[in-house]
Amino acid sequence: MVSQDNSVRVPVRVPLGRWVRESAAGLISLSLVIGAGAGVGAVVFRWLITSFTHLFSGQADYSAAGRVAHPWFSALGPWFLLFAPVVAGLVYGPLVYRFAPEARGHGVPEVMYAVAERGGRIPAQVSAVKALASALTIGAGGSVGREGPIVQIGSALGSTLGRLTRLPEPRLRVLVACGAAGGIAATFNAPLAGPFFAMELILRDFAAESFGAVVLASVTASVVGRAVLGNVPFLDLPPFTMRNPVEYLLFVALGLLVGACGVLFTRVLYLIEDLCDRVWRGPEWLQPAAGGLVLGGVLLVLPQMYGVGYPVLQNAVEGKYALAFLLVLLVGKMVATSLTIGIGGSGGVFAPSLFIGAMAGTAFGIIVHAWLPELTAQPGVYGLIGMGAAFAGSARAPITAVIVLFELTGQYTVILPMLTAIVIATAISRVLSRDTIYTLKLRRRGVDLERSPAERQLAGTTVAAVTEPLPEPLPSGLALDEAAHALAVSGHGILPVIDTEGTYQGCVTARAVAEAVAEGQEGTAGDLAELPPLLTRDMKLADALTVLTSASGTGLPVLSAEHRLDGWITHQSVLGVVR
């Protein structure tokens, strides 16, 4: 007989929420949505900056206009520059203080902190507040860039969408990186730079799945940005060429010099930020307005510091400024950017890093070209390469520096000297400073991104928090066969040893006793006792973990200040804290 199976198979349907949270296709779908959102956010942010710049200065970009009057307040002449940052500060100061304190500053460290310590959770209101605060800051003359804000805006969008779909923390972090990459890609028309910025600085990881999602978000954001803003290189520079292979030695020197300038910029930034905090004694929300008067004075003396300053950067690389004025612009940018952030302004440090590198590199190029005119290229080549070297020196992200500079300028002819200078700048930065311009802000808060997540979690915990009751110690005169039995039933593989007066003598391991018994040795537990590294109740748990990993058993004794047995610590108790 032939049996027939008339049962109907019902396909298993995966719930939509589970599909989004767990499948690769779900992650890709979310990355596309975030990329489109970040692209729209970048377009809106650029429009806000342009609108506020027209409002506060009457110009499309006041940095290139010279010391001219505002067309609405012509009677004031250039003196309106004193009041523009004050008025803007009165608006964005209370806005940031009340709704999103994370929006203060240059943005990228806050995103790095959210990814490393908060599982990628960023408050939803950060996007709107950061966009308004940064656009007001830049539009009113704040000498900062727009990449930090757009990174934070896109990241907050990715975090919000991820939390709405209840993604687990690893995927939520990826969506934060997708938002950051999309924002960079759209605002700078740099679809390659966006992913590498996000992976090298935000995620600090190049895993295949996350890289694919970040790239798709970047591409989507670039498509949106190009549809609205056009498809042209961000900086329109003349073609540059090399003249002689000997110049590579000069580019090594350039990397050393400009890399050091990047580190100097980091030091000046936090020095002025600390100075502003020490001097100001009023309410925090009023600090941007009060400090805006000082910033206005800087802009009155050096109007080229107004806003992002890309036209000034381009003029410098094209050779339109003298050597002395380049050095004035270099110092002026360090001071103006540091002051803008120090008084509570909102904006990035990426564009100022490029600006500083362009001034230092072009100045270096003028000097070497006057010295070796037949062997060296025009000074603009050194200015162009100096842009990447300064960013590498301050942010210590060489891959991002190369790709960002290539995409912003479209100059492939100088890729080899660019790589040389950027690698040298990164190396000198490591020699001169432990931290980057981004990680130093976090270290000052007690967050060390160089440590693993587990080490960061253990950093603030002491041994006292995980100390367990002490197992029964072995008398030093206990025979080896009895010691072997005691160790076997204890389950620890190691036990402390005390003398007749209860004084700690060290520890004996099951392995040492077993080997001694197998060889027919006679003796006591005290004969095999060894002193492991000292562990006390007030020791940091991260340091204790290092000692535990080298121990022969499952735990070690914890001693009091008088070196008496005070407790026991095991691998399991430490793992309980890490979870």
C-alpha positions as CSV (number, residue, x, y, z in Angstrom):
1,M,0.0,0.0,0.0
2,V,1.1,3.5,-0.7
3,S,0.5,5.9,2.1
4,Q,-0.4,9.4,1.2
5,D,0.5,12.4,3.4
6,N,-2.2,15.0,3.0
7,S,-0.9,17.3,5.7
8,V,-0.3,20.9,4.7
9,R,3.0,22.5,5.6
10,V,2.5,26.0,7.0
11,P,5.6,28.2,6.4
12,V,7.1,29.6,9.6
13,R,6.7,33.3,9.7
14,V,9.3,35.3,11.5
15,P,7.8,38.4,13.4
16,L,8.8,41.7,11.8
17,G,10.4,43.0,15.0
18,R,12.6,39.9,15.3
19,W,13.5,40.0,11.6
20,V,14.7,43.6,12.0
21,R,16.6,42.9,15.3
22,E,18.3,39.6,14.3
23,S,18.7,39.3,10.5
24,A,21.4,40.8,8.3
25,A,18.7,42.0,6.0
26,G,17.1,43.9,8.9
27,L,20.3,45.6,9.7
28,I,20.8,46.6,6.1
29,S,17.3,48.0,5.9
30,L,17.8,50.1,9.0
31,S,21.2,51.4,7.7
32,L,19.5,52.5,4.5
33,V,16.9,54.4,6.4
34,I,19.5,56.0,8.7
35,G,21.6,56.9,5.7
36,A,18.7,58.7,4.0
37,G,17.8,60.4,7.3
38,A,21.4,61.5,7.9
39,G,21.6,62.9,4.3
40,V,18.5,65.0,4.9
41,G,19.9,66.1,8.2
42,A,23.1,67.2,6.6
43,V,21.2,69.2,4.0
44,V,19.1,70.9,6.6
45,F,22.1,71.6,8.8
46,R,24.0,73.2,5.8
47,W,20.9,75.3,5.1
48,L,20.7,76.4,8.7
49,I,24.4,77.5,8.8
50,T,24.0,79.4,5.5
51,S,20.8,81.1,6.8
52,F,22.3,82.1,10.2
53,T,25.5,83.3,8.5
54,H,23.4,85.6,6.3
55,L,21.4,86.7,9.3
56,F,24.3,87.6,11.6
57,S,26.8,88.9,9.0
58,G,24.9,89.7,5.8
59,Q,27.4,87.6,3.8
60,A,27.4,84.1,2.4
61,D,30.8,83.6,4.2
62,Y,32.2,86.5,6.1
63,S,35.7,85.0,6.5
64,A,36.4,85.8,2.8
65,A,34.6,89.2,2.8
66,G,37.1,91.2,4.8
67,R,36.3,93.7,7.5
68,V,33.1,95.0,5.9
69,A,29.9,96.3,7.6
70,H,26.7,94.4,8.0
71,P,24.3,95.7,5.3
72,W,21.5,96.0,7.8
73,F,23.7,97.9,10.3
74,S,26.0,99.9,8.1
75,A,26.5,102.6,10.7
76,L,28.3,100.1,13.0
77,G,30.8,99.2,10.4
78,P,32.7,96.1,11.3
79,W,31.9,96.6,15.0
80,F,28.9,94.4,14.7
81,L,31.3,91.5,15.0
82,L,31.5,92.3,18.8
83,F,27.8,91.6,19.2
84,A,27.0,88.8,16.8
85,P,28.4,86.0,19.0
86,V,26.8,87.5,22.1
87,V,23.3,87.5,20.5
88,A,23.7,83.9,19.3
89,G,25.0,82.8,22.7
90,L,21.9,84.2,24.4
91,V,19.9,81.9,22.2
92,Y,21.8,78.6,22.1
93,G,23.2,78.8,25.7
94,P,19.9,78.3,27.4
95,L,18.8,75.9,24.6
96,V,21.7,73.5,25.2
97,Y,21.6,73.9,29.0
98,R,17.9,73.1,29.3
99,F,17.4,70.4,26.7
100,A,20.7,68.6,25.7
101,P,23.9,69.3,27.6
102,E,25.6,66.7,25.3
103,A,25.3,69.2,22.5
104,R,27.9,71.5,24.0
105,G,31.4,71.1,22.6
106,H,32.7,69.4,19.5
107,G,30.4,66.4,19.5
108,V,32.6,63.4,18.4
109,P,33.9,62.6,22.0
110,E,30.3,62.4,23.1
111,V,29.4,59.9,20.4
112,M,32.6,57.9,21.2
113,Y,31.5,57.9,24.9
114,A,28.0,56.8,24.0
115,V,29.3,53.9,21.9
116,A,31.9,52.8,24.5
117,E,30.1,53.2,27.8
118,R,26.3,53.6,27.1
119,G,25.7,50.9,24.5
120,G,25.1,53.4,21.8
121,R,22.3,55.2,23.6
122,I,22.0,58.9,22.7
123,P,19.0,61.1,23.6
124,A,16.7,61.7,20.7
125,Q,16.6,65.5,21.3
126,V,20.3,65.8,20.7
127,S,19.8,65.9,16.9
128,A,17.6,69.0,16.9
129,V,19.4,70.8,19.7
130,K,22.9,70.1,18.2
131,A,21.8,71.3,14.7
132,L,20.4,74.6,16.1
133,A,23.2,75.3,18.5
134,S,26.0,74.5,16.0
135,A,24.3,76.5,13.2
136,L,23.9,79.5,15.5
137,T,27.5,79.2,16.7
138,I,29.0,79.0,13.2
139,G,26.6,81.5,11.7
140,A,27.5,84.1,14.3
141,G,31.2,83.7,13.8
142,G,32.2,80.7,16.0
143,S,35.5,79.4,14.5
144,V,34.6,75.7,14.5
145,G,33.7,73.1,11.9
146,R,30.5,71.3,11.0
147,E,31.7,67.7,11.0
148,G,31.4,67.2,14.7
149,P,27.8,68.4,14.8
150,I,26.8,66.4,11.8
151,V,28.4,63.3,13.4
152,Q,26.4,63.8,16.5
153,I,23.2,64.6,14.6
154,G,23.5,61.5,12.5
155,S,24.5,59.3,15.4
156,A,21.5,60.5,17.5
157,L,19.2,59.6,14.6
158,G,20.7,56.1,14.4
159,S,20.5,55.6,18.1
160,T,16.9,56.7,18.2
161,L,15.8,54.4,15.4
162,G,17.7,51.5,17.0
163,R,16.1,52.0,20.4
164,L,12.6,52.3,18.8
165,T,13.2,48.9,17.1
166,R,14.7,47.5,20.4
167,L,18.0,46.4,18.9
168,P,20.6,44.8,21.1
169,E,23.5,46.9,22.1
170,P,26.0,45.6,19.5
171,R,23.7,46.4,16.6
172,L,22.7,49.7,18.2
173,R,26.3,50.7,18.2
174,V,26.5,49.9,14.5
175,L,23.5,52.1,13.8
176,V,25.2,55.0,15.6
177,A,28.2,54.5,13.4
178,C,25.9,54.4,10.3
179,G,24.5,57.8,11.3
180,A,27.9,59.3,11.8
181,A,29.1,58.0,8.5
182,G,26.0,59.2,6.7
183,G,26.4,62.7,8.1
184,I,30.1,63.0,7.1
185,A,29.4,61.6,3.7
186,A,26.5,63.9,2.9
187,T,27.9,67.1,4.3
188,F,31.3,66.8,2.6
189,N,30.3,64.8,-0.5
190,A,32.7,62.1,0.7
191,P,31.1,58.6,0.6
192,L,34.5,56.9,1.3
193,A,35.5,59.2,4.1
194,G,32.3,58.7,6.0
195,P,32.6,54.9,6.7
196,F,36.3,55.1,7.6
197,F,35.7,58.0,9.9
198,A,32.9,56.0,11.7
199,M,34.9,52.8,11.8
200,E,38.3,54.2,12.8
201,L,37.1,56.8,15.4
202,I,33.6,55.8,16.5
203,L,33.4,52.0,16.5
204,R,37.2,51.5,16.5
205,D,36.6,48.2,14.7
206,F,36.5,47.0,11.1
207,A,34.2,44.0,11.4
208,A,32.7,42.8,8.1
209,E,29.0,43.1,9.0
210,S,29.3,46.5,10.6
211,F,31.5,47.8,7.8
212,G,28.9,46.8,5.2
213,A,26.1,48.5,7.0
214,V,28.1,51.7,7.5
215,V,29.1,51.8,3.8
216,L,25.5,51.4,2.7
217,A,24.4,54.2,5.0
218,S,27.2,56.4,3.7
219,V,26.3,55.7,0.1
220,T,22.6,56.5,0.7
221,A,23.4,59.7,2.5
222,S,25.8,60.8,-0.3
223,V,23.0,60.2,-2.9
224,V,20.7,62.4,-0.9
225,G,23.3,65.0,-0.4
226,R,24.4,65.1,-4.1
227,A,20.8,65.3,-5.2
228,V,20.4,68.6,-3.3
229,L,23.9,70.0,-3.0
230,G,25.4,68.8,-6.3
231,N,28.4,66.5,-7.0
232,V,31.5,68.6,-6.9
233,P,34.7,68.3,-4.8
234,F,34.3,70.2,-1.5
235,L,37.4,72.3,-2.1
236,D,38.1,73.5,-5.6
237,L,41.9,73.5,-5.8
238,P,44.2,73.7,-8.9
239,P,46.1,70.5,-9.8
240,F,49.3,69.9,-7.9
241,T,52.3,67.8,-9.0
242,M,55.6,66.7,-7.6
243,R,58.9,67.8,-9.1
244,N,61.6,65.6,-7.6
245,P,61.8,62.4,-5.5
246,V,64.2,64.2,-3.1
247,E,61.1,66.1,-1.9
248,Y,60.0,63.0,0.0
249,L,62.6,63.9,2.6
250,L,61.0,67.3,2.9
251,F,57.6,65.6,3.3
252,V,59.0,63.6,6.2
253,A,60.0,66.9,7.8
254,L,56.6,68.3,7.0
255,G,54.9,65.4,8.8
256,L,57.0,65.9,11.9
257,L,56.3,69.7,12.0
258,V,52.6,69.6,11.2
259,G,52.0,66.5,13.3
260,A,53.5,68.5,16.2
261,C,51.2,71.4,15.4
262,G,48.2,69.0,15.6
263,V,49.3,68.0,19.1
264,L,49.8,71.7,20.0
265,F,46.3,72.4,18.9
266,T,45.0,69.7,21.3
267,R,46.9,71.2,24.2
268,V,45.8,74.8,23.4
269,L,42.2,73.7,23.0
270,Y,41.9,72.2,26.5
271,L,44.1,74.8,28.1
272,I,41.8,77.6,27.0
273,E,38.7,75.5,27.8
274,D,40.0,75.1,31.4
275,L,40.8,78.8,31.6
276,C,37.3,79.7,30.5
277,D,35.8,77.4,33.1
278,R,38.0,78.9,35.9
279,V,37.3,82.5,35.0
280,W,33.5,82.2,34.5
281,R,31.6,82.3,37.8
282,G,28.1,83.0,36.5
283,P,25.3,80.6,35.4
284,E,26.4,78.0,32.8
285,W,23.6,79.0,30.3
286,L,25.0,82.6,30.2
287,Q,28.6,81.7,29.5
288,P,28.3,81.6,25.7
289,A,26.9,85.1,25.6
290,A,29.5,86.5,28.0
291,G,32.4,84.8,26.3
292,G,30.9,85.8,22.9
293,L,32.1,89.3,23.6
294,V,35.7,88.1,23.8
295,L,35.2,86.0,20.7
296,G,33.8,89.1,18.9
297,G,37.0,91.0,19.8
298,V,39.1,88.2,18.1
299,L,36.9,88.4,15.0
300,L,37.2,92.2,14.9
301,V,41.0,91.9,14.8
302,L,41.1,88.8,12.5
303,P,37.8,88.5,10.6
304,Q,39.3,85.5,8.6
305,M,38.4,83.5,11.8
306,Y,34.7,83.9,11.2
307,G,32.9,80.6,10.8
308,V,34.4,77.5,9.3
309,G,36.8,79.4,7.1
310,Y,37.1,77.2,4.0
311,P,37.5,80.2,1.6
312,V,40.5,81.4,3.7
313,L,42.0,77.9,3.6
314,Q,41.6,77.7,-0.2
315,N,43.3,81.1,-0.6
316,A,46.2,80.0,1.5
317,V,46.8,76.8,-0.5
318,E,46.5,78.8,-3.7
319,G,49.4,81.0,-2.5
320,K,47.5,84.3,-1.9
321,Y,48.9,85.0,1.6
322,A,52.4,86.0,2.7
323,L,54.5,83.8,5.1
324,A,54.0,86.1,8.1
325,F,50.2,86.2,7.6
326,L,50.0,82.4,7.3
327,L,51.6,82.1,10.8
328,V,49.2,84.7,12.2
329,L,46.2,82.7,10.7
330,L,47.6,79.5,12.2
331,V,47.9,80.9,15.7
332,G,44.6,82.8,15.3
333,K,42.7,79.6,14.4
334,M,44.0,77.7,17.4
335,V,42.9,80.5,19.7
336,A,39.6,81.3,18.0
337,T,38.5,77.6,17.9
338,S,39.6,76.9,21.5
339,L,37.8,80.1,22.7
340,T,34.6,79.2,20.8
341,I,34.4,75.7,22.4
342,G,35.7,77.0,25.8
343,I,32.8,79.4,26.2
344,G,30.3,76.7,25.5
345,G,29.9,76.9,21.7
346,S,29.0,74.0,19.6
347,G,31.1,72.9,16.6
348,G,33.7,70.5,15.4
349,V,37.5,70.5,15.4
350,F,38.1,68.6,12.2
351,A,37.8,71.7,9.9
352,P,40.0,73.8,12.2
353,S,42.6,70.9,12.1
354,L,42.6,71.1,8.3
355,F,42.9,74.9,8.5
356,I,45.9,74.8,10.8
357,G,47.5,72.1,8.7
358,A,47.0,74.2,5.5
359,M,48.6,77.3,7.1
360,A,51.5,75.4,8.6
361,G,52.1,73.4,5.4
362,T,51.9,76.3,3.1
363,A,54.3,78.3,5.3
364,F,56.7,75.4,5.2
365,G,56.3,75.2,1.5
366,I,57.2,78.9,1.0
367,I,60.4,78.4,3.0
368,V,61.6,75.3,1.3
369,H,60.6,76.6,-2.2
370,A,62.7,79.8,-1.6
371,W,65.6,77.5,-0.4
372,L,65.4,74.9,-3.2
373,P,63.3,76.4,-6.0
374,E,64.4,73.9,-8.7
375,L,63.7,70.8,-6.6
376,T,60.5,71.7,-4.9
377,A,56.8,72.0,-5.9
378,Q,54.7,75.1,-5.4
379,P,54.0,75.8,-1.7
380,G,50.3,74.8,-2.1
381,V,51.3,71.1,-2.4
382,Y,52.8,71.3,1.1
383,G,49.7,73.1,2.3
384,L,47.4,70.4,0.9
385,I,49.4,67.6,2.5
386,G,49.7,69.6,5.7
387,M,45.9,69.5,6.0
388,G,45.9,65.7,6.3
389,A,49.0,65.7,8.5
390,A,47.5,68.1,11.0
391,F,44.3,66.0,11.3
392,A,46.4,62.8,11.7
393,G,48.5,64.6,14.4
394,S,45.4,65.7,16.4
395,A,43.0,62.8,15.8
396,R,45.5,60.0,15.1
397,A,43.3,58.5,12.4
398,P,45.7,58.0,9.5
399,I,43.3,56.0,7.2
400,T,40.6,58.6,7.6
401,A,43.0,61.4,7.1
402,V,44.2,60.1,3.7
403,I,40.7,59.3,2.4
404,V,39.1,62.5,3.7
405,L,41.8,64.6,2.1
406,F,41.6,62.8,-1.2
407,E,37.9,63.1,-1.4
408,L,37.7,66.8,-0.2
409,T,40.3,67.9,-2.8
410,G,40.2,65.3,-5.6
411,Q,44.0,65.4,-5.7
412,Y,45.3,62.0,-6.4
413,T,48.7,63.1,-7.8
414,V,50.0,63.8,-4.3
415,I,48.8,60.5,-2.7
416,L,52.3,59.1,-2.1
417,P,53.8,62.2,-0.3
418,M,50.4,62.5,1.5
419,L,50.7,59.0,2.9
420,T,54.3,59.7,3.9
421,A,53.5,62.9,5.8
422,I,50.4,61.5,7.4
423,V,52.1,58.3,8.7
424,I,55.0,60.5,10.1
425,A,52.5,62.9,11.7
426,T,50.7,60.0,13.4
427,A,53.9,58.6,14.7
428,I,55.1,61.9,16.2
429,S,51.7,62.4,17.7
430,R,52.1,59.1,19.6
431,V,55.5,60.2,20.8
432,L,54.3,63.6,22.0
433,S,50.9,62.7,23.5
434,R,49.1,59.8,24.9
435,D,45.7,61.0,23.8
436,T,44.1,62.5,20.7
437,I,42.0,65.6,20.5
438,Y,38.9,63.4,21.0
439,T,40.1,60.9,23.6
440,L,41.7,63.5,25.9
441,K,38.2,64.9,26.6
442,L,37.1,61.4,27.6
443,R,40.2,60.7,29.7
444,R,39.6,63.9,31.7
445,R,36.2,62.3,32.6
446,G,37.9,59.1,33.7
447,V,37.2,57.1,30.5
448,D,40.1,55.3,28.8
449,L,39.1,54.0,25.4
450,E,42.4,52.2,25.0
451,R,41.3,49.7,27.6
452,S,38.9,46.9,26.7
453,P,35.3,47.2,27.7
454,A,35.8,44.8,30.6
455,E,38.8,46.7,31.9
456,R,36.8,50.0,31.7
457,Q,34.0,48.4,33.6
458,L,36.5,47.2,36.3
459,A,38.4,50.5,36.5
460,G,36.2,52.0,39.2
461,T,35.8,48.8,41.3
462,T,38.0,47.6,44.1
463,V,38.7,44.0,45.4
464,A,36.6,44.7,48.4
465,A,33.5,44.6,46.2
466,V,34.0,41.0,45.2
467,T,35.7,39.5,48.2
468,E,34.3,36.1,49.3
469,P,34.7,34.2,52.6
470,L,38.1,32.6,53.1
471,P,38.3,28.9,52.6
472,E,39.7,26.8,55.5
473,P,43.4,27.4,55.5
474,L,45.9,24.5,55.8
475,P,48.2,24.3,58.8
476,S,51.8,24.5,57.8
477,G,52.6,21.3,59.5
478,L,49.9,19.3,57.7
479,A,51.3,16.1,55.9
480,L,51.3,16.1,52.2
481,D,48.8,13.3,51.7
482,E,46.3,15.1,54.0
483,A,47.0,18.3,52.2
484,A,46.2,16.6,48.9
485,H,42.9,15.4,50.3
486,A,42.0,18.8,51.6
487,L,42.8,20.4,48.3
488,A,40.7,17.9,46.4
489,V,37.6,18.4,48.5
490,S,37.9,22.2,48.5
491,G,37.5,22.6,44.7
492,H,39.8,25.6,44.6
493,G,43.0,24.0,43.5
494,I,44.9,26.4,45.8
495,L,44.6,27.1,49.5
496,P,46.3,29.4,52.0
497,V,48.7,28.1,54.5
498,I,49.1,29.4,58.1
499,D,51.5,28.6,61.0
500,T,50.5,27.6,64.5
501,E,50.0,31.3,65.4
502,G,47.6,31.9,62.5
503,T,50.2,33.9,60.5
504,Y,49.9,33.7,56.7
505,Q,52.7,31.7,55.2
506,G,51.7,31.7,51.5
507,C,49.6,29.3,49.3
508,V,50.0,25.8,48.2
509,T,48.6,24.4,44.9
510,A,47.0,21.0,44.2
511,R,49.5,20.6,41.4
512,A,52.6,21.1,43.6
513,V,51.2,18.7,46.2
514,A,50.3,16.1,43.6
515,E,53.8,16.2,42.0
516,A,55.5,15.9,45.4
517,V,53.3,12.9,46.4
518,A,53.9,11.2,43.0
519,E,57.7,11.5,43.5
520,G,57.4,10.0,47.0
521,Q,58.5,13.1,48.8
522,E,57.9,13.5,52.5
523,G,57.1,16.9,54.0
524,T,54.4,19.3,55.0
525,A,52.2,21.8,53.3
526,G,54.4,24.6,54.6
527,D,57.4,23.2,52.7
528,L,55.5,23.7,49.4
529,A,53.9,27.1,50.2
530,E,54.7,30.0,47.9
531,L,53.8,33.6,48.2
532,P,51.6,34.8,45.3
533,P,51.4,38.5,44.4
534,L,49.9,40.6,47.2
535,L,46.1,41.4,46.9
536,T,44.5,43.9,49.3
537,R,40.9,45.0,49.7
538,D,41.6,48.5,48.3
539,M,43.3,47.3,45.2
540,K,41.7,48.1,41.8
541,L,39.9,45.1,40.4
542,A,41.5,45.5,37.0
543,D,44.9,45.1,38.6
544,A,43.7,42.1,40.7
545,L,42.4,40.5,37.5
546,T,45.9,40.6,36.0
547,V,47.2,38.8,39.1
548,L,44.4,36.2,38.9
549,T,45.1,35.3,35.3
550,S,48.7,34.2,36.3
551,A,47.5,32.2,39.3
552,S,47.7,28.4,39.3
553,G,44.3,27.9,41.0
554,T,40.8,29.4,40.8
555,G,41.4,32.1,43.4
556,L,43.8,33.9,45.7
557,P,43.7,35.2,49.3
558,V,43.0,38.9,50.0
559,L,45.1,40.4,52.8
560,S,44.5,43.2,55.2
561,A,46.8,46.2,55.8
562,E,48.6,44.1,58.5
563,H,49.1,41.2,56.0
564,R,46.6,39.0,57.7
565,L,44.1,36.8,55.8
566,D,41.0,38.9,55.1
567,G,39.0,37.1,52.4
568,W,39.2,35.3,49.1
569,I,38.8,36.4,45.4
570,T,38.0,34.1,42.5
571,H,37.6,34.4,38.7
572,Q,33.9,33.8,39.1
573,S,33.4,36.7,41.4
574,V,35.2,39.0,39.0
575,L,33.1,37.7,36.1
576,G,30.0,38.5,38.1
577,V,31.0,42.2,38.0
578,V,31.8,42.2,34.3
579,R,28.3,40.9,33.4
